[in-house]
Amino acid sequence: MRIVIAGGHGKIALLLAQSLTRRGDHVHALIRDPDQAADITATGGVPVIYDMERDTPADLAAAVAGSDAVVFAAGAGAGSGAARKYTVDLNGSVQLADAAAQTGVARFVQISTMGAGSPPAAGTDEVWAAYIDAKTRAEEDLRTRDLDWTILRPGRLTDTDGNGLITLGPPPIPRDSVPRADVAATLASILVADNTFRRTLELVSGSQPIDSAVAAI
């Protein structure tokens, strides 16, 4: 498969690219900083310079054309303000879905978060509330699309080693943490699993092997 990952320099995206290239897929990772290109190359992927806040829809369509799947792994990141949650976490997903539809790429996997789909709790920090709202609206946009989409909502992310054991299912599932490595491995499995099309799934650490958990959806 030829797979485009938006937000290609994120921690999950780098782990995913490495997993995909090891199994023989071709990964094109969208990054906005040319200094990050070496990190993409180290995974076996191809760096593609694209800034979703500045470049044109035509540029994005050109990057996506000819792919078998796209993964939206972008995020404004820690330290960003509320406004960038909308320009990156929401508008970036919308732009990628537009490009996929325009170029005939049906498979779209979106990384969201547990908590999306519900209003933030009263008293929630303004930036976190914007993040949840942006992710919720990105999910809602994707569900209107005639694409083979899957929305994955991981729990609290950690950088501990993955063990390949998860709990995966439709919401709600009890909140817990999950290593980024296991999120990446789950995404790799989901990408080729047509039983996950048009499903919203939540993910935390658990007791079921990843491929078995995906197959059981």
C-alpha positions, 0 to 999 in steps of 0.5 A, spaced: 500 500 500 501 507 499 499 510 505 500 518 506 500 520 513 499 527 515 502 530 521 508 525 519 513 527 525 508 526 531 511 520 535 505 516 533 506 517 526 513 516 526 512 509 529 506 507 524 511 509 519 516 504 521 511 499 522 508 500 515 515 500 511 517 494 515 511 490 512 513 493 505 508 499 505 510 505 502 509 511 506 509 518 504 509 523 511 507 530 510 511 535 514 512 542 515 519 543 517 524 540 512 529 539 518 525 533 520 526 530 513 531 525 516 527 522 521 522 520 516 527 517 512 530 513 518 523 510 518 523 508 511 518 513 509 518 519 504 518 526 507 513 531 503 514 538 505 506 540 506 504 546 511 496 545 512 496 552 515 499 555 509 499 551 503 494 550 498 489 544 497 492 543 490 498 542 494 495 537 498 491 533 493 498 532 489 501 529 495 495 524 496 493 522 489 495 515 487 495 513 495 491 507 497 490 510 504 491 516 508 492 517 516 490 524 519 495 524 525 496 531 525 495 535 532 497 542 534 501 539 540 502 541 547 503 549 548 499 551 542 493 555 543 486 554 542 486 557 535 491 552 533 486 546 535 481 549 530 486 550 524 490 544 525 486 538 529 479 540 525 481 544 519 487 539 517 482 533 518 477 537 513 482 538 508 485 531 508 478 528 507 477 533 501 483 531 498 482 524 499 475 525 496 478 529 490 483 524 488 479 518 489 482 515 495 477 512 499 481 509 506 481 514 511 483 513 518 483 519 523 486 519 530 482 522 535 481 522 542 477 519 548 473 525 550 471 527 543 463 526 542 461 529 548 462 536 551 468 538 555 466 538 563 464 544 566 470 548 568 475 545 563 481 549 561 479 553 555 485 550 551 483 543 552 476 545 551 477 547 544 481 541 543 475 536 545 471 541 540 475 541 534 476 533 535 469 532 535 467 537 529 473 533 525 469 526 527 463 529 525 465 532 518 468 525 517 462 521 518 458 525 513 463 523 507 463 517 502 469 514 505 471 508 508 473 512 514 475 509 521 476 514 527 480 511 533 480 514 540 486 512 544 486 513 551 491 517 555 498 516 551 504 514 554 511 513 551 512 506 555 514 500 551 508 497 548 506 490 549 501 488 544 495 487 548 489 492 548 482 493 549 478 496 543 471 497 541 465 502 540 465 507 545 464 508 551 470 503 554 473 505 561 478 510 560 485 508 561 492 509 558 495 506 552 502 506 549 503 510 543 507 504 540 500 500 541 496 505 538 501 505 532 501 498 531 493 498 532 493 503 526 497 499 522 492 493 523 486 497 522 488 500 515 487 493 512 481 491 516 475 492 512 471 490 518 473 497 521 470 501 515 465 507 518 466 505 525 468 509 531 473 505 536 476 507 543 483 504 545 486 503 551 491 497 554 488 491 555 489 483 555 487 482 547 492 481 542 492 487 537 490 483 531 485 479 534 482 485 537 481 488 530 478 482 527 473 482 533 470 488 531 
